Amino acid sequence: MTEKRPYILVTNDDGITAKGLRILIDTAKKFGDVLVVAPDSHQSAKSHSITQAAPIRFDKVVEEPGFKEFSISGTPVDCVKLAIHELSDRKPDLILSGINHGANTSVSVLYSGTMAAAIEGGLHNINSIGFSVDNHSSEADFSPVIPYMEKIIKEVIEKDLPNGVSLNVNFPDVTKVDVKGIKTMRGANGVWGEKFVPANDPHKRKFVWITGKLTNYDEGKDDTDLYFIEKGYATVTPIKVDFNYYSFIEELSDWDFNG
């Protein structure tokens, strides 16, 4: 990897063969030298999990000037950690995660392996962006989002994100609508309601498939990602990890925990 061009880590959660990842890799190559470290299998909804109960195996897939690609047995966050500490020639200047097959709007950011990789980059104070498209098909054509990704990547490289902040970028289903533009919005307040679909395997043992539906508590509010995704816009939401509920700390200190 050369020292003159930005050093870009690319990863995802749909696996190293995903079409979305290949588009993101080609886009990243326009901006710098690229290191790909991606899961060897589907790792969606793994959130910020890491592998501790088993070894993490990795294989070099490609090595050529300005480009390396590794396939690993772990989660998206494993990919980022392994890349930074073991597989990188130097600390990445930028981490790109995706393109995810499926949106990561609202509360989905908590479950998303795609966004977990970007958030992990933010924790290391590395400019990080997660890209997602509201289409789950593994064969979907995501090429219409390339010009918009290029604009976002260019801005981040030129201006830098605040320490600890990553970007959650979501596109509408570009196989059905043209992107009308980009809106910077907060994530909508929502919750997934789970449904478990029962079935039996060939040995008549019962199992369930988990499905769900998102309830949008901000329905109709025009300052959220869900509002503008539904209207055909791409959305950009800044994400920073901070689980503290500050306004409740003083009141909670008056509770009698020691009585």
Backbone as a ProteinNet text record, in pm:
[ID]
protein_1_A
[PRIMARY]
MTEKRPYILVTNDDGITAKGLRILIDTAKKFGDVLVVAPDSHQSAKSHSITQAAPIRFDKVVEEPGFKEFSISGTPVDCVKLAIHELSDRKPDLILSGINHGANTSVSVLYSGTMAAAIEGGLHNINSIGFSVDNHSSEADFSPVIPYMEKIIKEVIEKDLPNGVSLNVNFPDVTKVDVKGIKTMRGANGVWGEKFVPANDPHKRKFVWITGKLTNYDEGKDDTDLYFIEKGYATVTPIKVDFNYYSFIEELSDWDFNG
[TERTIARY]
84.1	0	88.5	55.3	134.1	95.9	187	161.5	89	87.5	35.3	-116.9	-177.2	-321.3	-385.8	-510.6	-579.7	-583.1	-574.2	-577.1	-717.3	-792.1	-934.9	-961.9	-1025	-1071.1	-1215.5	-1246.3	-1382.2	-1427.4	-1547.7	-1603.3	-1754.5	-1820.4	-1966.9	-2018.6	-2148.5	-2202.9	-2272.8	-2288.2	-2353.4	-2256.2	-2129.9	-2031.6	-1949.4	-1835.8	-1737	-1781.3	-1879.9	-1925.6	-2043.1	-2091.9	-2211.1	-2187.4	-2288.3	-2278	-2256.1	-2322	-2306	-2163.2	-2095	-1955	-1867.9	-1893.3	-1809.6	-1822.5	-1944.5	-1964.6	-1890.2	-1896	-1828.8	-1677	-1624.6	-1480.7	-1438.2	-1510.7	-1476.8	-1484.6	-1581.4	-1594	-1476.8	-1440.1	-1329.7	-1197.9	-1177.2	-1052.2	-1030.2	-1137.1	-1124.6	-1063.3	-1065.1	-1021.4	-890.5	-849.3	-727.9	-690.6	-587.9	-549.2	-648.4	-681	-793.6	-750.4	-793.9	-784	-925.4	-957.7	-1088.8	-1072.8	-1149.8	-1156.7	-1305.5	-1357	-1501.3	-1530.9	-1649.5	-1685.5	-1694.2	-1658.8	-1666.4	-1808	-1901.7	-2040.8	-2131.4	-2259.8	-2359	-2354	-2342.9	-2333	-2430.7	-2543.8	-2641.7	-2697.3	-2734.4	-2797.3	-2707.3	-2577.8	-2484.3	-2451.2	-2500.4	-2478.5	-2329	-2294.8	-2154.4	-2085.9	-2134.1	-2078.3	-1936.9	-1858.1	-1724.2	-1710.9	-1613.7	-1594.3	-1496.9	-1543.8	-1458.1	-1451.8	-1555.3	-1562.2	-1498.5	-1443.8	-1380.7	-1269.6	-1172.6	-1067.8	-1123.7	-1059.7	-1096.3	-996.1	-1048.2	-962.1	-970.6	-860.1	-861.6	-774.8	-817.6	-746.6	-727.9	-608	-583.7	-640.1	-728.5	-794.2	-719.5	-677.6	-610	-503.1	-389.6	-290.8	-227.8	-239.8	-180.8	-148.8	-72.5	-37.2	-160.3	-161.5	-271.2	-397	-393.9	-517	-486.3	-552.6	-548.2	-689.9	-717.4	-849.8	-837.7	-905.7	-905.5	-1048.5	-1067.8	-1193	-1172	-1261.2	-1242.3	-1368.7	-1349.4	-1459.9	-1543.9	-1511.9	-1578.6	-1688.1	-1723.8	-1830.8	-1776.4	-1865.9	-1816.5	-1723.6	-1754.4	-1665	-1532.2	-1535.4	-1409.6	-1326.3	-1393.9	-1323.4	-1247.9	-1314.9	-1252.2	-1137.2	-1159.4	-1055	-933.6	-958.3	-847.6	-773.6	-847.8	-785.4	-694.1	-744.7	-667.8	-543.2	-557.8	-449.4	-355.7	-400.5	-318.9	-294.1	-391	-382.3	-348.6	-354.1	-328.8	-180.4	-137.4	-2.6	12.3	-96.4	-100.6	-245.6	-269.6	-405	-486.9	-604.1	-686.7	-724.3	-731.9	-780.5	-931.8	-990.5	-1134.1	-1181.8	-1298.7	-1362.3	-1497.1	-1520.5	-1648.4	-1710.8	-1837.5	-1906.6	-2031.9	-2052.3	-2170	-2128.3	-2205.4	-2338.2	-2433.5	-2503.7	-2591.7	-2715	-2752.5	-2875.2	-2990.8	-3050.1	-3154.5	-3121.9	-3224	-3202.7	-3162.2	-3091.4	-3056.1	-3100.3	-3227.4	-3286.7	-3335.9	-3366.4	-3428.5	-3350.5	-3420.6	-3358.7	-3278.5	-3292.9	-3217.3	-3067	-3024.9	-2882.2	-2824.7	-2909.4	-2862.9	-2835	-2904.4	-2891.9	-2797.4	-2768.7	-2697.2	-2549.7	-2505.8	-2362.9	-2291	-2358	-2299.6	-2264.3	-2359.3	-2334.9	-2243.3	-2245	-2153.5	-2008	-1979.4	-1843	-1806.3	-1900.8	-1874.3	-1860.6	-1945.3	-1939.1	-1807.7	-1761.9	-1633.1	-1521.3	-1529.4	-1431.7	-1436.3	-1557.9	-1572.1	-1510.7	-1523.7	-1463.5	-1311.8	-1254	-1108.1	-1072.9	-1170.2	-1150.7	-1103.9	-1162.2	-1139	-1266.1	-1254.1	-1370.4	-1436.5	-1564.7	-1631.9	-1773.1	-1811.3	-1942.8	-2003.8	-2128.7	-2203.9	-2306	-2308.1	-2400.9	-2501.5	-2629.3	-2735	-2837.3	-2899.4	-3005.6	-3128.8	-3245	-3370.3	-3420.1	-3336.5	-3371.7	-3289.9	-3358.5	-3290.3	-3242.1	-3274.3	-3236.5	-3085.2	-3031.4	-2886.5	-2844.2	-2941.2	-2911.2	-2948.5	-2988.4	-3032.6	-2918.5	-2951.8	-2854.4	-2843.3	-2732	-2711	-2629	-2598.1	-2510.8	-2563.5	-2696.7	-2742.7	-2695.6	-2653.5	-2611.8	-2466.1	-2391.2	-2247.8	-2218.3	-2282.8	-2250.2	-2274.3	-2376.6	-2407.4	-2305	-2264.2	-2159.3	-2030.4	-1998.5	-1875.9	-1878.7	-1993.9	-2005.2	-1984.6	-2045.6	-2035.6	-1893.1	-1831.7	-1693.7	-1599.8	-1616.1	-1531.2	-1542	-1662.7	-1681.9	-1616.6	-1632	-1575	-1422.2	-1363.4	-1217.3	-1166	-1235.9	-1189	-1212.1	-1320	-1357.8	-1340.9	-1333.6	-1320.3	-1446.5	-1472.7	-1581.6	-1527.9	-1612.2	-1568.8	-1526	-1435	-1390.8	-1509.7	-1511.6	-1615.6	-1741.9	-1751.1	-1874.1	-1857.5	-1959.4	-1966.5	-2096	-2105.2	-2224.1	-2304.6	-2435.5	-2528.4	-2600.7	-2568.8	-2624.2	-2720.7	-2844.2	-2946.5	-3003.9	-3021.8	-3081.8	-3217.3	-3311.1	-3437	-3410.6	-3511.9	-3496.9	-3472.7	-3343.7	-3305.9	-3341.1	-3391.1	-3441.9	-3583.3	-3645.9	-3783.3	-3798.2	-3711	-3723.4	-3587.5	-3588.4	-3467.4	-3444.1	-3318.8	-3286.1	-3306.4	-3387.3	-3419.3	-3312.6	-3227.4	-3125.2	-3084.6	-3005.7	-2955.7	-3003.6	-3058.4	-3103.6	-3026.4	-2983	-2919.2	-3026.5	-3051.2	-3165.7	-3128.6	-3207.4	-3193.8	-3261.5	-3222.2	-3289.9	-3424.5	-3526.1	-3659.6	-3662.5	-3748.4	-3771.1	-3868.1	-3822.4	-3907.9	-3865.4	-3939.1	-3906.7	-3953.7	-3875.7	-3915.3	-4006.8	-4122	-4210.2	-4187.1	-4140.9	-4102.6	-4222.7	-4211.3	-4307.3	-4228.3	-4267.3	-4196.4	-4286.1	-4238.5	-4315.6	-4273.1	-4361.8	-4324.3	-4320.1	-4235.7	-4226.2	-4162.6	-4154.5	-4093.5	-3986.2	-3875.3	-3771.3	-3808.5	-3728.7	-3763.8	-3776	-3716.5	-3726.3	-3840.2	-3927	-4044.9	-4010.8	-3888.3	-3851.9	-3894.6	-3950.5	-4002.3	-3889.7	-3907.5	-3818.9	-3900.7	-3840.4	-3910.3	-3818.9	-3882.6	-3816.2	-3856.5	-3759.8	-3793.6	-3818.7	-3928.9	-3960.3	-4001.6	-4035.3	-4075	-4124.2	-4180.2	-4228.6	-4189.5	-4137.8	-4094.5	-4213.4	-4231.2	-4328.2	-4256.5	-4300	-4238.4	-4313.9	-4252.5	-4317.3	-4316.2	-4238.7	-4230	-4302.2	-4401.8	-4476.3	-4521.3	-4484.1	-4524.4	-4431.3	-4335.8	-4243.1	-4137.8	-4122.5	-4040.7	-3894.5	-3845.8	-3703.4	-3635.6	-3691.4	-3637.8	-3597	-3512.7	-3467.2	-3582.4	-3672.1	-3782.3	-3873.3	-3896.2	-3982.7	-3928.3	-3798.1	-3741.6	-3705.7	-3673.2	-3653.2	-3781.5	-3894	-4023	-4055.2	-3994.1	-4018.2	-3911.3	-3821.4	-3725.5	-3592.2	-3563.6	-3435.4	-3338.8	-3209.8	-3108.8	-3095.9	-3063.5	-3048.6	-2911.5	-2858.6	-2731	-2755.2	-2722	-2742.3	-2609.9	-2563.9	-2441.9	-2469.2	-2381.9	-2398.5	-2279.7	-2308.4	-2202.2	-2247.1	-2160.2	-2194.7	-2191.9	-2304.9	-2315	-2446.6	-2439.7	-2560.4	-2608.2	-2545.3	-2584.7	-2715.1	-2802.6	-2926.7	-2904.3	-2845	-2792	-2899.1	-3015.6	-3117.8	-3174.8	-3145	-3199	-3095.2	-2970.5	-2864	-2890.1	-2924.9	-2944.8	-3062.6	-3173.7	-3289.9	-3258.5	-3187.9	-3155.6	-3064.9	-2981.7	-2891.3	-2968.3	-3092.6	-3175	-3246.1	-3241.3	-3304.6	-3228.6	-3300.5	-3239.3	-3184.7	-3070.7	-3009.2	-2935.8	-2902.1	-2820.2	-2901.9	-3035.4	-3119.2	-3147.2
-119.1	0	125.4	221.8	342.5	435.6	527.4	620.4	746.3	770.6	895.7	895.9	782.5	774.6	732.1	775.6	729.4	576.1	525.3	380.3	345.3	269.4	247.3	100.6	75.2	-58.5	-74.6	-181.9	-210.9	-342.7	-344.8	-466.4	-466.7	-570.1	-576.9	-683.4	-711.8	-823.5	-927.3	-900.3	-995.2	-1099.4	-1085.9	-1184.7	-1136.3	-1200.3	-1151	-1162.7	-1245.9	-1259.9	-1168.7	-1089.7	-1007.4	-902.8	-880.5	-781.8	-640.8	-610.7	-478.3	-449.5	-549.3	-533.1	-506.2	-579.2	-561.9	-420.7	-364.4	-227.5	-129	-153.4	-64.6	-71.3	-189.9	-203.8	-122.1	-136.5	-62.2	88.3	131.4	273.5	320.1	240.2	276.8	290.8	207.5	211.4	346	419.9	551.1	654	624.3	721.9	685.7	560.2	525.4	380	340.3	200.3	128	5.3	-62.8	-194.3	-213.1	-340.2	-390	-506.7	-568.8	-678.6	-670.7	-778.4	-801.9	-911.6	-935.4	-1077.4	-1100.6	-1234.2	-1335.6	-1459	-1563.7	-1618.2	-1570.8	-1614.6	-1501.3	-1521.5	-1419.9	-1391	-1262.9	-1223.4	-1111.2	-1106.4	-1001.8	-1012.5	-896.4	-886.5	-938	-939.1	-980.2	-865.6	-745.7	-628.9	-614.4	-583.3	-558.2	-681.2	-799.7	-922	-948.2	-1013.7	-1057.3	-1205.6	-1269.5	-1414.2	-1442.4	-1516.1	-1551.7	-1702	-1775.2	-1917.7	-2005.1	-1944.5	-2020.8	-1935.4	-2000.1	-1921.9	-1849.6	-1740.3	-1668.4	-1706.2	-1763.8	-1806.3	-1704.1	-1683.1	-1587.1	-1637	-1601.8	-1641	-1519.4	-1505.7	-1399.4	-1442.6	-1359.2	-1390.1	-1328	-1202.5	-1128.1	-1040.1	-1027.6	-925.6	-872.9	-743.5	-676.2	-533.6	-458.3	-322.5	-238.6	-183.6	-98.3	-170.1	-303.7	-376.2	-510.9	-537.7	-668.3	-706	-837.1	-884.2	-1010.3	-1007.4	-1122.1	-1165.3	-1295.2	-1354	-1412.3	-1379.7	-1429.5	-1498.8	-1580.8	-1662.3	-1589.5	-1463.1	-1393.7	-1298.2	-1211.5	-1113.4	-985.5	-893	-766	-690.6	-690.3	-622.2	-696.4	-830.1	-906.1	-858.9	-835.4	-792.3	-662.5	-566.7	-437.4	-451.3	-523.7	-540.4	-613.4	-720.6	-796.1	-711.7	-637	-551.4	-448.5	-380.2	-272.9	-325.6	-436.8	-483.5	-586.1	-656	-764.1	-756.2	-712.3	-725.8	-595.8	-482.8	-354.3	-321.7	-259	-206.7	-83	-11.3	106.1	130.3	221.2	249.3	304.5	247.3	298.7	445.2	517.7	655.2	659.9	553.4	550.1	405.9	383	251.5	265.5	178.6	175.3	38.1	35.1	-90.9	-99.2	-214.7	-232.8	-281.7	-251.6	-192.3	-300.5	-271.5	-371.8	-394	-519.8	-556.6	-549	-430	-403	-275.6	-197.6	-69.8	-90.2	8.4	9.8	141.8	174.4	294.6	270.9	382.3	377.7	286.2	204.7	120.5	4.9	-18.5	-126.5	-107.8	15.5	41	-39.9	-73.7	-151.7	-296.9	-349.7	-490.5	-513.8	-410.2	-422.4	-455.4	-560.5	-589.1	-487.1	-439.8	-336.7	-212.6	-163.9	-43.6	-70.2	-191	-222.6	-206.3	-247.2	-231.5	-84	-1.4	142.1	204.3	163.8	217.3	177.9	55.6	12.2	102.3	138.6	231.7	365.2	414.9	538.9	531.8	417.8	399.8	411.7	381.2	395.4	531.2	622.2	756.4	750.8	658.4	647.5	690.5	777	813.9	686.9	667.6	542.8	568.8	495.8	512.1	374.9	357.8	238	272.1	194.1	217.1	102	135.8	35.4	79.2	-19.7	5.9	-74.3	-12.7	-74.6	-179.9	-282.6	-395.8	-515.3	-624.5	-740.4	-842.4	-822.8	-920.9	-926.1	-1046.5	-1063.1	-1028.1	-1019.9	-990.1	-847.4	-766.3	-630.7	-547.5	-460.7	-371.7	-243.1	-227.5	-110.4	-2.1	-19.5	76	219.9	245	384.4	463	395.2	469.9	514.6	466.6	495.9	645.8	727.5	871.1	936.5	891.4	948.8	904.3	777.9	731.9	809.4	833.9	907.2	1047.5	1114.2	1248.4	1244.7	1146.6	1136.3	1102.8	1006	968	1086.4	1157.9	1274.8	1378.6	1408	1506.3	1461.5	1333.1	1282	1286.6	1248.9	1253	1396.6	1491.2	1629.6	1701.4	1666.6	1745.4	1673	1540.6	1459.8	1464.7	1354.2	1345.5	1373.9	1418.8	1433.5	1298.2	1299.7	1175.5	1096.8	967.7	880.4	874.7	956.8	964.6	885.7	808.4	740.3	782.4	754.2	792.5	669.6	677.9	574.8	627.6	571.7	618.4	513.1	555.5	464.9	519.2	428.9	463.4	394.4	456.3	387.1	272.4	198.3	86.1	140.6	146.6	209.1	122.8	2.3	-78.2	-35.9	48.8	91.1	242.8	319.2	465	528.3	646.3	725.7	804.2	812.9	888.7	1038.1	1102	1243.2	1336.7	1286.2	1369	1308.8	1381.5	1334.6	1428	1371.1	1446.9	1401.7	1498.9	1467.1	1469.6	1353.7	1337.5	1252.2	1265.2	1174.6	1042.5	937.5	809.8	814.6	758.7	759	674	712.2	634.5	521.5	399.1	285.1	160.6	54	-73.7	-186.5	-293.5	-411.5	-498.9	-534.2	-630.8	-767.7	-861.6	-992.7	-1086.6	-1171.3	-1278.5	-1405.3	-1514.4	-1640.7	-1737.9	-1779.4	-1866.8	-2011.7	-2096.1	-2234.7	-2323.9	-2424.5	-2523.4	-2649.6	-2754.1	-2880.6	-2919.8	-2975.4	-3023.2	-3164.2	-3224.4	-3357.9	-3466.3	-3441.7	-3539.6	-3506.1	-3412.4	-3370.1	-3297	-3241.7	-3158.9	-3015.2	-2950.3	-2815.7	-2711.6	-2607.7	-2491.7	-2369.4	-2252.4	-2128.8	-2041.5	-1966.6	-1859	-1728	-1639.5	-1509.1	-1409.6	-1342.1	-1234.1	-1113.4	-1005.4	-889.2	-774.9	-676.2	-555.9	-435.6	-334.1	-213.9	-122.6	-84.4	17.4	150.6	247.2	379.2	472	503.8	592.8	738	766.9	902.7	914.2	833.1	833.5	975.7	1016.7	1147.3	1261.3	1239.6	1346.5	1363	1487.4	1511.5	1542.3	1493.5	1510.9	1376.5	1268.5	1134.5	1065.1	963.7	885.9	810.8	751.2	674.6	762.9	885.3	977.2	1002.1	1028.4	1064.8	944.1	830.5	708.5	674.6	686.2	657.2	753.7	871.1	971	966.7	867.4	848.6	918.6	967.6	1032.7	936.4	958.7	895.6	976.4	909.1	978.9	952	1053.1	1042.9	1079	986.6	1007.9	990.2	1091.2	1074.6	989.3	894.7	799.5	811.6	815.9	816.3	731.3	645.4	556.3	633.3	640.7	699	650.8	551.6	491.1	558.7	667	734	811.5	801.2	880.5	992.5	1101.8	1204.1	1270.8	1295.1	1370	1292	1162.4	1079.9	1052.1	1091.1	1056.8	1119.1	1247.1	1314.1	1253.8	1230.6	1170.8	1030.4	954.6	817	813.2	915.9	918.3	930.8	975.6	988	858	759.2	631.1	562.7	486.8	426.3	287.1	285.3	157.5	96.4	177.2	127.5	103.2	123	107.4	-37.1
0	0	0	-80.4	-86.9	27.6	61.6	169.8	120.4	-10.3	-62.6	-72.4	-102	-116.4	14.9	41.7	161.8	166.8	286.1	308.6	357.2	279.7	303.8	334.8	448.6	485.5	442.4	370.4	325.1	386.3	440.7	500.2	480.3	532.2	524	619	612	690.5	602.8	473.9	383.3	326.9	359.9	314.7	196.5	178.4	83.6	-61.5	-90.6	-229.2	-263.3	-167.5	-188.8	-297.4	-380.9	-488.5	-433.5	-323.2	-264.4	-224.2	-170	-131.4	-253.1	-361.8	-481	-536.9	-533.8	-580.8	-490.6	-359.7	-265.5	-282.8	-308.3	-331.7	-453.8	-563	-685	-662.1	-581.3	-549.8	-464.2	-364.3	-274.5	-349.7	-451	-526.6	-596.8	-621	-684.8	-590.8	-459.6	-360	-291	-297.2	-225.5	-240.7	-167.3	-158.9	-69.7	-103.6	-39.2	24.6	147.3	217.6	243.1	192.4	216.6	320.2	426.6	525.5	550.1	498	501.3	549.3	605	653.6	539.3	569	466.4	449.6	532.8	522.7	570.6	554.6	590.5	740.4	777	917.9	953.4	884.1	911.4	1053.3	1107.9	1240.7	1352.1	1330.4	1436	1529.9	1497.8	1580.6	1611.2	1737.3	1770.3	1829.2	1794.6	1851.3	1799.8	1883.7	1846.8	1875.7	1814.8	1829.5	1942.8	2044.5	2157.4	2182.5	2144.1	2175.8	2068.2	1965.9	1856.8	1796.9	1733	1666.8	1545	1508.2	1386.4	1278	1171.8	1061.6	949.1	879.9	770.2	655.6	535.1	413.7	324.5	269.7	173.7	39.4	-15.5	-141.9	-259.2	-241.9	-349.1	-286.5	-354.7	-319.4	-447	-466.1	-580.3	-538.2	-617	-575.4	-542	-421.3	-378.6	-338.7	-330.9	-299.4	-234.8	-122	-57.2	-16	-18.6	18.2	101.9	219.2	310	338.5	351.7	394.5	534.2	630.3	765.9	816.5	919.1	970.6	1074.2	1105.4	1214.5	1171.8	1264.8	1248.7	1184	1147	1093	1187.1	1316.6	1411.6	1422.8	1416.6	1409.9	1291	1177.9	1057.3	1081.2	1145.2	1169.9	1269	1377.3	1478.3	1420.9	1346.5	1288.5	1185.7	1108.3	1007.2	1071.6	1172.5	1235.8	1305.7	1375.5	1462.5	1398.6	1293.6	1239.5	1088.9	1012.4	867.4	795	865.7	801.6	798	689.1	681.4	769.1	787.2	873.7	912.3	1003.5	1047.9	931.7	906.3	796.9	817.2	707.4	710.7	702.7	651.4	627	629.8	689.8	687.8	618.3	520.4	448.5	469.1	508.9	536.7	449.8	384.6	298.9	160.9	59	67.2	118.7	226.3	284.2	198	184	113.9	214.2	225.1	322.9	398.1	432	499.9	645.3	699.3	841.2	903.4	883.1	937.3	1079.8	1150.1	1281.9	1376.7	1453.5	1555.7	1496.2	1366.5	1302.6	1316	1341.5	1357.7	1474.7	1572.9	1688	1653.4	1554.6	1519.3	1402.4	1329.5	1202.7	1218.2	1150.4	1143	1058.1	953.5	868.2	948.5	1026.6	1104.1	1223.4	1276.6	1386	1341.3	1217.9	1165.6	1156.3	1107.6	1098.7	1237.4	1329.5	1465.8	1532.5	1508.8	1563.2	1510.3	1383.2	1329.7	1401.1	1428.2	1502	1640.7	1706.1	1838.8	1833.8	1718.7	1699	1638.7	1636.4	1579.5	1434.4	1359.8	1216.2	1144.7	1044.7	964.3	910.5	939.3	903.6	854.1	748.7	687.6	660.5	697.7	662.1	554.7	446.4	335.5	327.2	310	298.6	194.6	128.9	31.6	72.9	59.5	104	4.4	-14.9	-101.5	-53.8	-20.4	37.9	-65.3	-191.2	-292.3	-310.7	-311.8	-331.9	-473.8	-565.1	-705.6	-744.6	-649.1	-680	-738.3	-832.1	-894.7	-812.6	-743	-658.8	-728.8	-854.7	-923.4	-921.6	-917.2	-913.2	-791	-683.6	-563.8	-571.7	-669.7	-676.3	-675.8	-760.2	-758.6	-622.5	-551.6	-420.5	-316.2	-322	-231.7	-254.3	-380.1	-411.6	-351.5	-358.3	-300.7	-149.8	-84.1	61.6	102.9	35.3	66.7	47.7	-61.2	-89.7	21.4	65.4	171.6	302.3	335.6	460.4	455.8	344	331.1	343.6	282	281.1	413.5	485.7	602.2	735.6	735.4	857.3	943.2	1010.5	1106.8	1246.7	1337.8	1477.2	1533.6	1629.8	1692	1746	1717	1768.8	1686.7	1582.4	1502.8	1372.5	1338.1	1209	1140.4	1011.7	936	895.5	916.2	872.1	748.8	631.4	504.9	451.3	426.1	373.7	244	147.4	19.6	7.1	-63.4	-93.5	-190.2	-223.3	-316.8	-457.6	-493.8	-620.7	-741	-719.2	-830.7	-868.9	-784.5	-808.9	-824.4	-758.2	-762.4	-789.3	-845.8	-860.2	-731.5	-690.4	-569.8	-596.9	-513.4	-533.9	-479.3	-391.8	-329	-196.5	-119.6	9.1	118.4	225.5	340.7	464.8	544.5	672.3	779.9	842.5	931.7	1053.1	1158.1	1271.9	1239	1310.3	1297.7	1367.5	1304.9	1365.1	1491.5	1583.6	1705.2	1672	1685.2	1651.7	1726	1705.9	1769.4	1679.2	1676	1600.6	1685.7	1629.9	1694.3	1632.4	1712.9	1660.1	1645.8	1545.9	1525.7	1496.9	1559.9	1543.1	1465.5	1349.4	1261.7	1287	1340	1371.6	1247.2	1252.2	1144.2	1201.9	1119.3	1159.8	1058.9	1108.5	1018.6	968.8	879.8	826.8	933.1	1051.4	1160.9	1256.4	1210.8	1286.1	1416.6	1423.4	1537.2	1508.8	1608.3	1590.5	1591.4	1512	1516.8	1478.1	1490	1453	1366.9	1277.3	1204.9	1269.4	1296.1	1352.1	1238.5	1244.5	1151	1235.3	1172.4	1250.3	1164.5	1230.8	1163.8	1247.9	1181.6	1252.2	1279	1404.2	1441.8	1452.3	1372.1	1368.4	1463	1576.9	1672.9	1625.8	1521.7	1467.3	1333.1	1313.9	1187.3	1150.9	1028.7	979.2	1015.3	1105.2	1143.6	1034.2	989.1	870.9	901.8	1015.6	1047.5	1071.9	1014.3	1039.4	910.3	926.6	811	744.2	822.6	764.5	679.2	723.4	650.1	509.5	500.4	370.2	284.5	344.9	265.5	191	259.2	196.9	82.9	84	-20.6	-130.2	-123.4	-230.5	-213.7	-93.5	-67.1	1.7	-17.9	65.4	194.4	304.2	431.9	491.5	558.2	628.1	773.8	863.4	1007.3	1079.9	1156	1235	1358.3	1384	1494.8	1589.9	1719.2	1820.9	1937.9	1988	2098.2	2229.4	2295.9	2429.9	2489.3	2576.9	2632.5	2760.9	2800	2923.4	2905.9	3005.1	3007.3	3108.4	3061.9	3150.7	3236	3179.5	3252.6	3371.2	3379.2	3487.5	3596.3	3573	3669	3805.2	3807.8	3936.8	4011.8	3942.3	4009.1	4058.2	3978.1	4016.8	4138.9	4156.4	4271.3	4403.3	4397.1	4517.9	4553.1	4467.4	4498.9	4612.9	4692.5	4811.5	4778.2	4708.8	4674.4	4792.9	4892.6	5004.5	5130	5119.8	5237.9	5272.6
[MASK]
+++++++++++++++++++++++++++++++++++++++++++++++++++++++++++++++++++++++++++++++++++++++++++++++++++++++++++++++++++++++++++++++++++++++++++++++++++++++++++++++++++++++++++++++++++++++++++++++++++++++++++++++++++++++++++++++++++++++++++++++++++++++++++++++++++

